[in-house]
Amino acid sequence: MRYVTAVAKLTVLTATLLATSARADESGTALVVARAQAMKMGAERGAAVREARAPAAASAPLREAAGAFLPYAPKIMLFGGRREGAFGAGPELGGSVTQDLSLHGLGGARRESAEAVDTATRPNVDRARLESAAHALVAWADLLETQELLQLRTAARIDAEEIARVAQARVTRGVAMPIEASLAEAEVGAALLAERDAEGALVGARATLAFALGLPPAGPPPGSPTLIAVGALGGDDALAPSPPRREHPAEAAARSQVALAQADAKLARAQASPPLSVGFNAAREGTGEKFLTGVVTFPLPLLDPTRFDAARQQANVLTAEARARRVRDELARDGALAAHERTHTREVCDTLRTRVLEPLRETVRLARAGYQAGTQDATSLLLLRQRLVSAEEQLRHARGEVTRADIRHALARGTLLEEGT
């Protein structure tokens, strides 16, 4: 069948172009992205990864500040004047030095908070790397599917042009009505429009993949490489996934946020608690007498000034705990759905290939033979051909769904980076 032959020729041509692009990659005109490369670049350069790594720059200064010997700065008060009285007159000078001390372990609370920030950064980075790798792989699969769709529609346009040529020849010989040629030309126009639509989708798919890989998100600037995805969609190489992780990175990140909220609640209570003050007073009175006294100031336990801050921080703790439970529930749901989706998408793909495409290809072959023999008009051939092109596109999409289902399954299990899908 000429349509299938055209698809095969375009596939060979595309492989040649990809090889040429791979060689051109060295000169900066193309960037050929395979599955493993997309996953690696997404995990290392994704926007979410850069965001998750940002707090790491403050970890060392935070730990250093939290380890300060005194959580409060000492205070000094000075006074001066002149005393006039019955017992003498003269200048009067004095001052006091006090140091606040926390009654609720402010220094320890600061150190725990700093440690919680540092601890929360690592699982957040792991979660971001996993999700960014999945986003990059999905974008890679979308680009690969769009490339195949463009190949398919180009082949359909070439096939439509061939039918239009035959129809025009039949009309010229007087064995067909002029409407056949007009109908065939309209089919060429529809095929050309579909090809242009696929070209537009290709630009969008490349921009999405570029952003997922950490490349300029606004589209390729002049002189930047053109992204080309290489690989195969709908493979069965991931049918035996790795065992699930003992703790999913998203669950670990949510748990670390609970610990961070608890540390912040303890810190807020320690900061809001009034401190104990110790120090001394020294003065020279106007009469010439001098004195030195010690001072201890402590809060009276008549009310709790930390109640508001403690309640506000406790709300954050409860929110973090609820979010952690939601993450666990969502992971369980996503895992169950992804396991079903892996099987379902393969069944759809097999049904399309064996129960739809194979009979349609044979039907179109027979219709084309009848048209060329003059026993069938162009209308039925063009209608059957439209159904075949639609089924071919459905198969490409189904194969892409198989690949995306494998990616989502590995993401839900937390094993995407280990499996290398």
C-alpha positions as CSV (number, residue, x, y, z in Angstrom):
1,M,0.0,0.0,0.0
2,R,1.4,3.4,-1.1
3,Y,0.4,5.1,2.2
4,V,2.3,2.6,4.3
5,T,5.2,2.7,1.9
6,A,5.3,6.5,2.2
7,V,5.4,6.2,6.0
8,A,8.3,3.7,5.8
9,K,10.2,6.0,3.5
10,L,9.7,9.0,5.8
11,T,10.8,6.9,8.8
12,V,14.1,6.1,7.0
13,L,14.4,9.8,6.0
14,T,13.8,10.9,9.6
15,A,16.5,8.5,10.9
16,T,18.9,10.0,8.4
17,L,18.0,13.5,9.5
18,L,18.4,12.5,13.2
19,A,21.9,11.1,12.4
20,T,22.7,14.3,10.6
21,S,21.4,16.3,13.6
22,A,23.5,14.3,16.0
23,R,26.6,15.2,13.9
24,A,25.4,18.8,13.8
25,D,25.0,18.9,17.5
26,E,28.8,19.5,17.8
27,S,28.3,22.8,15.9
28,G,25.4,23.9,18.0
29,T,22.7,23.5,15.4
30,A,20.8,20.6,17.0
31,L,20.5,18.9,20.4
32,V,19.5,15.3,20.1
33,V,17.9,14.2,23.4
34,A,17.5,10.5,24.3
35,R,15.5,9.2,27.2
36,A,18.4,8.8,29.6
37,Q,19.7,12.3,28.8
38,A,16.3,13.9,29.3
39,M,15.9,12.2,32.7
40,K,19.4,13.3,33.8
41,M,19.1,16.9,32.6
42,G,15.6,17.2,34.2
43,A,16.8,15.8,37.5
44,E,19.8,18.1,37.7
45,R,18.7,21.3,35.9
46,G,14.9,21.5,36.4
47,A,13.4,24.7,37.7
48,A,11.9,22.8,40.8
49,V,15.4,21.4,41.6
50,R,17.0,24.9,41.5
51,E,14.2,26.1,43.8
52,A,14.6,23.2,46.3
53,R,18.4,23.7,46.4
54,A,18.1,27.4,47.2
55,P,17.8,27.1,51.0
56,A,21.1,25.1,51.2
57,A,23.1,28.3,50.7
58,A,21.7,29.6,54.1
59,S,22.3,26.3,56.0
60,A,25.9,27.1,57.1
61,P,25.3,30.7,58.3
62,L,22.1,29.5,60.0
63,R,23.9,26.8,62.0
64,E,26.7,29.2,62.8
65,A,24.3,31.9,64.1
66,A,22.3,29.3,66.1
67,G,25.4,28.1,67.8
68,A,26.2,31.5,69.4
69,F,27.2,31.3,73.1
70,L,24.7,34.0,74.2
71,P,21.2,34.1,72.6
72,Y,20.7,37.7,73.9
73,A,23.1,40.6,73.7
74,P,24.2,42.1,77.1
75,K,22.7,45.5,77.9
76,I,24.3,48.5,79.6
77,M,22.6,51.5,81.1
78,L,24.5,54.7,82.2
79,F,23.2,57.8,84.1
80,G,24.7,61.0,85.3
81,G,23.7,64.2,87.0
82,R,24.4,66.5,90.0
83,R,23.0,66.1,93.5
84,E,22.3,69.0,95.8
85,G,21.2,68.4,99.3
86,A,21.7,68.8,103.1
87,F,24.3,66.0,103.2
88,G,26.4,67.5,100.4
89,A,26.5,68.3,96.8
90,G,28.4,67.0,93.8
91,P,28.2,65.0,90.5
92,E,26.4,61.7,90.6
93,L,27.4,59.0,88.1
94,G,26.4,55.4,87.7
95,G,25.4,52.5,85.4
96,S,24.3,48.9,85.2
97,V,25.1,45.9,83.1
98,T,22.5,43.1,82.6
99,Q,22.4,39.9,80.7
100,D,19.2,38.2,79.7
101,L,19.0,34.4,80.0
102,S,16.3,32.2,78.5
103,L,14.2,30.2,80.8
104,H,13.0,28.0,77.9
105,G,16.2,27.0,76.1
106,L,16.3,29.5,73.3
107,G,19.7,28.5,72.2
108,G,18.8,24.9,72.0
109,A,15.6,25.7,70.1
110,R,17.6,27.8,67.6
111,R,20.0,24.9,67.0
112,E,17.1,22.4,66.5
113,S,15.4,24.8,64.1
114,A,18.6,25.2,62.1
115,E,19.1,21.5,62.0
116,A,15.5,21.0,60.9
117,V,16.0,23.5,58.0
118,D,19.1,21.6,56.9
119,T,17.4,18.2,57.2
120,A,14.3,19.4,55.3
121,T,16.4,20.6,52.4
122,R,17.7,17.2,51.4
123,P,14.4,15.3,51.0
124,N,13.0,18.4,49.3
125,V,15.8,18.2,46.7
126,D,15.2,14.4,46.3
127,R,11.5,15.0,45.7
128,A,12.2,17.8,43.2
129,R,14.8,15.7,41.3
130,L,12.3,12.9,41.0
131,E,9.4,15.1,39.9
132,S,11.6,17.1,37.5
133,A,12.9,13.9,35.9
134,A,9.4,12.8,35.4
135,H,8.3,16.1,33.9
136,A,11.3,16.0,31.5
137,L,10.6,12.4,30.5
138,V,6.9,13.2,29.8
139,A,8.0,16.3,27.8
140,W,10.5,14.1,25.9
141,A,7.7,11.5,25.1
142,D,5.4,14.3,24.0
143,L,8.1,15.7,21.6
144,L,8.8,12.2,20.3
145,E,5.1,11.6,19.7
146,T,4.7,15.0,18.0
147,Q,7.6,14.2,15.7
148,E,6.1,10.9,14.7
149,L,2.7,12.6,14.2
150,L,4.3,15.1,11.9
151,Q,6.0,12.3,10.0
152,L,2.6,10.5,9.7
153,R,0.8,13.6,8.5
154,T,3.5,14.4,6.0
155,A,3.1,10.9,4.6
156,A,-0.7,11.4,4.5
157,R,-0.2,14.6,2.6
158,I,2.1,12.9,0.0
159,D,-0.5,10.1,-0.3
160,A,-3.3,12.6,-0.8
161,E,-1.3,14.3,-3.5
162,E,-0.8,11.0,-5.3
163,I,-4.6,10.3,-5.2
164,A,-5.3,13.8,-6.5
165,R,-2.8,13.2,-9.4
166,V,-4.6,9.9,-10.3
167,A,-8.0,11.6,-10.0
168,Q,-7.0,14.5,-12.3
169,A,-5.7,12.0,-14.8
170,R,-9.0,10.1,-14.7
171,V,-10.9,13.2,-15.3
172,T,-8.6,14.2,-18.2
173,R,-9.2,10.8,-19.8
174,G,-12.9,11.3,-19.4
175,V,-13.5,8.2,-17.2
176,A,-14.4,10.2,-14.1
177,M,-16.5,13.2,-13.2
178,P,-14.7,16.5,-12.4
179,I,-16.0,16.3,-8.9
180,E,-13.5,13.5,-8.2
181,A,-10.6,15.8,-8.9
182,S,-12.1,18.6,-6.8
183,L,-12.7,16.2,-3.9
184,A,-9.2,14.9,-4.1
185,E,-7.7,18.4,-4.1
186,A,-9.8,19.3,-1.0
187,E,-8.3,16.2,0.6
188,V,-4.8,17.5,-0.2
189,G,-5.7,20.8,1.4
190,A,-7.0,19.1,4.6
191,A,-3.9,17.0,4.8
192,L,-1.7,20.1,4.4
193,L,-3.6,21.8,7.1
194,A,-3.1,18.8,9.4
195,E,0.6,18.9,8.6
196,R,0.8,22.6,9.5
197,D,-1.0,21.9,12.7
198,A,1.5,19.2,13.7
199,E,4.4,21.6,12.9
200,G,2.9,24.1,15.3
201,A,2.5,21.5,18.0
202,L,6.2,20.5,17.4
203,V,7.3,24.1,18.3
204,G,5.2,23.9,21.6
205,A,6.6,20.5,22.5
206,R,10.1,21.6,22.0
207,A,9.6,24.7,24.2
208,T,8.1,22.5,26.9
209,L,11.0,20.1,26.8
210,A,13.5,22.9,26.8
211,F,12.0,24.3,30.0
212,A,12.0,20.9,31.6
213,L,15.7,20.4,30.8
214,G,16.6,23.8,32.3
215,L,17.1,25.5,28.9
216,P,15.8,29.0,28.1
217,P,12.0,28.7,28.7
218,A,10.9,31.4,26.2
219,G,11.9,29.3,23.2
220,P,15.2,28.8,21.5
221,P,16.9,32.1,20.9
222,P,18.8,32.7,17.7
223,G,21.8,30.4,17.4
224,S,20.6,27.9,20.1
225,P,20.2,24.2,19.3
226,T,17.0,22.7,18.0
227,L,15.7,19.9,20.2
228,I,15.2,16.5,18.6
229,A,13.9,13.6,20.7
230,V,15.2,10.1,19.8
231,G,14.0,6.8,21.1
232,A,11.0,4.5,20.9
233,L,7.5,4.9,22.3
234,G,5.4,2.1,23.8
235,G,8.3,-0.3,24.6
236,D,8.0,-3.3,26.9
237,D,11.4,-2.8,28.5
238,A,9.8,-1.5,31.8
239,L,7.4,-4.4,32.4
240,A,9.4,-5.6,35.4
241,P,9.8,-2.4,37.6
242,S,12.2,-2.2,40.5
243,P,10.9,-2.8,44.0
244,P,9.3,0.3,45.5
245,R,11.3,2.5,47.8
246,R,10.9,2.1,51.5
247,E,9.9,5.7,51.7
248,H,8.9,7.8,48.8
249,P,10.9,11.1,48.4
250,A,7.6,13.1,48.5
251,E,6.6,11.3,51.8
252,A,10.1,12.0,53.3
253,A,9.8,15.6,52.3
254,A,6.4,16.0,53.9
255,R,7.7,14.3,57.1
256,S,10.6,16.7,57.2
257,Q,8.2,19.6,57.0
258,V,6.4,18.3,60.0
259,A,9.7,18.2,61.9
260,L,10.5,21.7,60.7
261,A,7.1,23.0,61.9
262,Q,7.6,21.4,65.3
263,A,11.0,22.9,65.6
264,D,9.6,26.3,64.7
265,A,6.9,26.0,67.3
266,K,9.4,25.3,70.0
267,L,11.5,28.2,68.8
268,A,8.5,30.5,68.8
269,R,7.7,29.6,72.4
270,A,11.3,30.1,73.5
271,Q,11.5,33.5,71.8
272,A,8.2,34.7,73.2
273,S,9.0,33.7,76.8
274,P,10.3,36.6,79.0
275,P,13.9,36.0,80.0
276,L,15.7,36.0,83.4
277,S,18.0,39.0,83.7
278,V,21.1,39.1,85.9
279,G,23.7,41.9,86.3
280,F,25.0,44.6,88.6
281,N,24.6,48.3,89.4
282,A,27.5,50.6,90.2
283,A,27.3,54.3,91.1
284,R,29.1,57.2,92.7
285,E,26.6,59.5,94.5
286,G,26.8,63.2,94.8
287,T,27.8,62.9,98.5
288,G,30.9,61.0,97.5
289,E,29.6,57.6,98.5
290,K,30.0,54.6,96.2
291,F,28.0,51.3,95.9
292,L,28.0,48.1,93.9
293,T,24.9,45.9,93.9
294,G,23.8,42.7,92.1
295,V,20.5,42.5,90.2
296,V,18.3,39.5,89.3
297,T,15.0,40.1,87.4
298,F,12.6,37.3,86.7
299,P,9.1,37.3,85.3
300,L,6.1,36.6,87.5
301,P,4.1,33.5,86.5
302,L,0.8,35.4,86.4
303,L,0.1,34.8,82.7
304,D,1.6,33.0,79.8
305,P,2.7,35.5,77.1
306,T,3.6,32.6,74.7
307,R,0.0,31.4,74.3
308,F,-0.7,33.2,71.1
309,D,2.6,32.3,69.3
310,A,2.4,28.8,70.5
311,A,-1.2,28.4,69.2
312,R,-0.3,29.9,65.9
313,Q,2.7,27.6,65.4
314,Q,0.7,24.6,66.5
315,A,-1.7,25.4,63.7
316,N,1.3,25.1,61.3
317,V,2.3,21.8,62.9
318,L,-1.3,20.4,62.4
319,T,-1.3,21.6,58.8
320,A,2.0,19.9,58.1
321,E,0.9,16.7,59.7
322,A,-2.4,16.8,57.6
323,R,-0.4,17.5,54.5
324,A,1.9,14.5,55.2
325,R,-1.2,12.2,55.6
326,R,-2.6,13.6,52.3
327,V,0.7,12.9,50.5
328,R,0.7,9.3,51.7
329,D,-2.9,8.9,50.6
330,E,-2.2,10.4,47.2
331,L,0.9,8.2,46.7
332,A,-1.2,5.1,47.4
333,R,-3.9,6.3,45.0
334,D,-1.4,7.3,42.3
335,G,0.4,3.9,42.6
336,A,-2.8,1.9,42.2
337,L,-4.0,4.0,39.2
338,A,-0.5,3.9,37.6
339,A,-0.4,0.1,37.9
340,H,-3.8,-0.2,36.2
341,E,-2.8,2.4,33.6
342,R,0.3,0.4,32.6
343,T,-1.8,-2.6,31.7
344,H,-4.7,-0.7,30.2
345,T,-2.6,1.4,27.8
346,R,-0.9,-1.7,26.5
347,E,-4.2,-3.4,25.9
348,V,-5.5,-0.3,24.0
349,C,-2.3,-0.2,21.9
350,D,-2.6,-3.9,21.0
351,T,-6.3,-3.6,20.2
352,L,-5.6,-0.6,17.9
353,R,-2.8,-2.4,16.1
354,T,-4.5,-5.8,15.6
355,R,-8.2,-5.1,15.6
356,V,-8.3,-1.7,13.9
357,L,-5.2,-0.9,11.9
358,E,-4.5,-4.2,10.2
359,P,-8.1,-4.6,8.8
360,L,-8.2,-0.9,7.8
361,R,-4.9,-1.1,6.0
362,E,-6.2,-4.1,4.0
363,T,-9.4,-2.3,3.3
364,V,-7.7,0.8,2.0
365,R,-5.4,-1.4,-0.1
366,L,-8.4,-3.1,-1.7
367,A,-10.2,0.2,-2.2
368,R,-7.1,1.7,-3.8
369,A,-6.8,-1.2,-6.2
370,G,-10.5,-0.9,-7.1
371,Y,-10.1,2.8,-7.7
372,Q,-7.2,2.3,-10.0
373,A,-9.0,-0.4,-11.9
374,G,-12.0,1.9,-12.3
375,T,-14.5,-0.2,-10.4
376,Q,-14.7,2.2,-7.4
377,D,-15.0,6.0,-7.2
378,A,-12.7,8.3,-5.2
379,T,-15.3,9.1,-2.5
380,S,-15.1,5.8,-0.7
381,L,-11.3,5.6,-1.0
382,L,-10.9,9.0,0.5
383,L,-13.3,8.2,3.4
384,L,-11.5,5.0,4.1
385,R,-8.2,6.7,3.9
386,Q,-9.3,9.3,6.4
387,R,-10.2,6.6,8.9
388,L,-6.9,4.9,8.4
389,V,-4.9,8.1,9.0
390,S,-7.0,8.7,12.1
391,A,-6.3,5.2,13.4
392,E,-2.6,5.6,12.7
393,E,-2.6,8.8,14.7
394,Q,-4.5,7.0,17.5
395,L,-1.8,4.3,17.6
396,R,1.0,6.9,17.9
397,H,-0.9,8.5,20.8
398,A,-1.5,5.1,22.4
399,R,2.2,4.3,22.2
400,G,3.0,7.6,23.8
401,E,0.5,6.8,26.6
402,V,2.2,3.5,27.2
403,T,5.5,5.4,27.8
404,R,3.9,8.1,29.9
405,A,2.1,5.4,32.0
406,D,5.5,3.7,32.7
407,I,6.9,7.1,33.7
408,R,3.9,7.8,36.1
409,H,4.2,4.3,37.6
410,A,7.8,4.7,38.4
411,L,7.2,8.2,39.7
412,A,4.4,6.9,42.0
413,R,6.7,4.2,43.3
414,G,9.6,6.6,43.7
415,T,11.9,4.4,41.6
416,L,12.1,6.5,38.4
417,L,15.7,7.5,38.8
418,E,16.8,4.0,39.8
419,E,15.0,2.4,36.9
420,G,16.2,4.8,34.3
421,T,13.0,4.8,32.4
